[in-house]
């Protein structure tokens, strides 16, 4: 008896996103994935997609779409 195994790999799709006003070609599918690929860390970041606030606990499930406008804000220390 002969058997075969087929593997289906999910390919990351490259899409254009506007991140803090800059147009980027990225493969991130979620907001959390985008933050990781851009090396942002910490739950203290403020994030918004298309003008809507996305809380830190929602980022892992938030699916990005091509041409989404993403804003990433980090606190600044003043004096």
Backbone bond lengths (Angstrom), bond angles and torsions (degrees), N, CA, C in turn:
res aa  C-N    CA-C-N  psi(-1)  N-CA   C-N-CA  omega(-1)  CA-C   N-CA-C  phi
1 X - - - 1.440 - - 1.522 108.95 -
2 X 1.284 116.25 130.46 1.454 121.53 -179.22 1.521 109.11 -105.30
3 X 1.308 116.28 135.26 1.463 119.96 178.18 1.521 109.05 -125.95
4 X 1.283 114.70 156.31 1.462 119.03 177.18 1.514 108.97 -135.43
5 X 1.298 114.71 152.26 1.455 121.33 179.61 1.521 107.30 -121.78
6 X 1.301 115.63 130.10 1.458 120.38 175.70 1.517 108.53 -112.93
7 X 1.300 115.64 131.47 1.457 121.25 177.02 1.518 108.65 -105.45
8 X 1.290 115.78 131.17 1.453 121.19 176.07 1.522 107.41 -111.34
9 X 1.295 115.65 110.16 1.457 120.64 -179.17 1.516 109.13 -97.30
10 X 1.284 115.51 132.40 1.458 120.16 177.04 1.523 107.79 -77.98
11 X 1.303 115.69 119.13 1.458 120.14 179.90 1.515 109.08 -88.95
12 X 1.308 114.33 131.82 1.467 118.15 175.46 1.514 108.46 -68.75
13 X 1.293 115.78 127.12 1.455 119.52 179.58 1.518 108.76 -91.43
14 X 1.292 114.77 134.80 1.454 120.66 177.24 1.523 107.68 -81.59
15 X 1.307 116.71 132.39 1.462 120.20 176.98 1.517 109.87 -139.17
16 X 1.299 114.36 155.71 1.466 120.34 177.00 1.522 109.13 -84.58
17 X 1.318 115.16 131.71 1.460 122.42 175.06 1.521 107.83 -131.03
18 X 1.294 116.33 149.34 1.460 121.30 172.53 1.521 106.93 -100.47
19 X 1.322 116.39 110.87 1.461 121.70 -176.95 1.518 108.32 -114.60
20 X 1.325 115.70 115.54 1.469 121.86 -177.38 1.529 111.07 50.19
21 X 1.334 115.90 38.67 1.456 121.41 176.94 1.516 115.42 87.35
22 X 1.336 118.22 -7.74 1.464 121.72 179.66 1.523 109.71 -101.08
23 X 1.337 117.13 134.43 1.458 121.00 177.34 1.523 108.72 -82.40
24 X 1.330 116.47 122.84 1.459 122.39 -178.27 1.519 109.87 -126.34
25 X 1.342 116.78 146.71 1.459 122.71 171.60 1.520 107.02 -100.55
26 X 1.323 116.56 114.03 1.463 121.27 -174.08 1.515 110.94 -134.86
27 X 1.335 115.74 159.61 1.459 121.36 179.69 1.525 112.41 -105.59
28 X 1.306 118.80 4.46 1.467 121.18 -178.34 1.521 110.40 -67.63
29 X 1.330 116.49 135.79 1.463 120.72 179.36 1.520 112.22 -99.31
30 X 1.337 116.57 -24.10 1.462 120.13 -179.81 1.526 109.13 -121.43
31 X 1.307 115.08 164.05 1.459 119.57 177.73 1.526 110.34 -63.92
32 X 1.322 117.60 -38.94 1.467 120.52 177.24 1.528 110.68 -62.80
33 X 1.326 117.34 -40.04 1.463 121.36 177.41 1.515 112.07 -64.26
34 X 1.319 116.42 -38.62 1.460 120.93 176.87 1.520 110.51 -62.73
35 X 1.329 116.55 -47.27 1.466 120.42 179.79 1.524 110.97 -60.15
36 X 1.333 116.85 -41.50 1.465 120.56 179.18 1.529 110.79 -65.14
37 X 1.330 117.43 -42.67 1.465 119.79 -178.41 1.528 111.75 -67.25
38 X 1.321 116.77 -27.34 1.467 121.06 177.32 1.527 112.16 -92.97
39 X 1.330 116.41 4.32 1.463 124.70 176.91 1.523 113.49 62.95
40 X 1.329 116.02 35.73 1.464 121.08 170.62 1.522 107.23 -89.72
41 X 1.313 117.12 135.58 1.457 121.37 179.47 1.518 109.76 -130.95
42 X 1.312 115.66 151.62 1.453 121.03 173.28 1.506 113.60 105.35
43 X 1.320 114.35 144.70 1.455 120.20 179.14 1.523 111.55 -83.32
44 X 1.311 117.34 -5.06 1.455 121.54 -178.17 1.525 112.32 -79.72
45 X 1.328 117.50 -4.13 1.459 120.53 176.57 1.521 110.38 -71.22
46 X 1.303 116.46 148.75 1.466 120.92 170.68 1.523 106.80 -103.78
47 X 1.329 116.82 132.45 1.461 120.57 -179.90 1.521 110.18 -129.09
48 X 1.319 114.74 144.29 1.466 121.21 176.14 1.523 107.86 -140.14
49 X 1.319 115.91 143.20 1.463 122.00 175.42 1.521 107.36 -123.83
50 X 1.316 115.52 123.75 1.471 122.19 -178.56 1.527 111.92 52.13
51 X 1.341 115.44 37.46 1.455 121.19 176.60 1.512 115.55 85.79
52 X 1.337 117.78 -3.33 1.468 121.36 179.80 1.522 110.29 -103.89
53 X 1.333 116.52 127.74 1.455 122.14 178.67 1.525 110.27 -61.85
54 X 1.341 116.55 134.73 1.461 121.90 175.43 1.525 106.87 -119.05
55 X 1.327 116.98 114.40 1.463 122.24 -178.15 1.527 110.92 -70.72
56 X 1.317 116.17 155.53 1.464 121.48 -175.15 1.523 112.67 -56.68
57 X 1.333 117.69 -36.77 1.468 119.59 -178.32 1.531 112.69 -74.08
58 X 1.327 118.24 -10.49 1.472 122.27 179.76 1.529 112.75 -98.28
59 X 1.322 118.06 -10.61 1.467 121.57 -171.51 1.524 114.15 -64.79
60 X 1.319 117.95 -36.77 1.468 120.44 -177.89 1.522 111.69 -65.28
61 X 1.317 117.53 -29.80 1.466 121.85 -178.22 1.523 113.47 -99.60
62 X 1.320 118.17 -7.66 1.463 120.83 -175.77 1.525 109.72 -77.62
63 X 1.320 117.23 110.18 1.461 123.42 -178.72 1.529 110.67 -81.33
64 X 1.320 115.38 127.63 1.458 120.64 177.70 1.524 110.29 -88.31
65 X 1.321 115.71 151.15 1.459 122.35 176.45 1.525 108.14 -124.22
66 X 1.315 115.80 156.12 1.464 120.51 179.11 1.526 109.73 -54.13
67 X 1.300 114.67 139.11 1.464 124.76 177.61 1.526 114.23 69.60
68 X 1.357 117.71 14.65 1.461 119.26 170.87 1.525 108.50 -61.60
69 X 1.325 116.11 146.97 1.466 122.06 174.61 1.519 107.24 -101.32
70 X 1.320 116.22 114.07 1.462 122.08 -177.06 1.523 109.00 -110.36
71 X 1.314 115.55 130.93 1.466 121.23 174.58 1.522 107.73 -116.10
72 X 1.326 115.73 130.43 1.461 122.22 178.79 1.522 106.80 -122.46
73 X 1.313 115.84 119.62 1.461 121.02 -178.55 1.517 109.58 -120.30
74 X 1.315 115.41 132.53 1.460 119.64 174.95 1.523 107.97 -117.01
75 X 1.333 116.27 148.70 1.463 118.85 -178.48 1.526 110.99 -64.55
76 X 1.313 114.95 145.86 1.459 120.73 176.96 1.520 108.16 -113.59
77 X 1.304 114.52 141.07 1.453 119.43 179.11 1.523 108.86 -88.02
78 X 1.285 115.72 130.53 1.464 119.89 -179.93 1.517 111.04 -116.57
79 X 1.276 115.23 176.77 1.444 115.77 -178.82 1.450 114.95 -156.55
